Amino acid sequence: MAIIITDECINCGACEPECPNNAIYEGGVEWSMSEGTTLAGKYTLEDGKEVDVDASNAPVEEDYYFITPDKCTECMGFHEEPQCAAVCPVDCCVPDPDREETEEVLLARQATLHA
């Protein structure tokens, strides 16, 4: 499952530089699929929507840091555990109960993002 940041986030920013997929953004910041990845052209999001990888997307959250679920691999293929959760001082980086994903799915996403 992807990781989410809860509203208990204190906006310290410790998590953002730890993400190998550049999936973490400050609240209110637009994001794109290409940032921190090797993607080019079009990409199909998990919901089936096709996007230009360089296109700006609306922030997932306005008030605190957020993780873009289509870029989160729980650090699979890079680290033993999600690095955002490892460095979070208030333990607000937690598994998203609405996005249960297998290790195979996460590793396939990692391979796609960093081909």
Helices and strands as residue ranges (DSSP letters): E 3-5, G 16-18, E 24-25, E 42-44, E 50-52, E 66-67, H 83-87, E 93-95, H 103-113
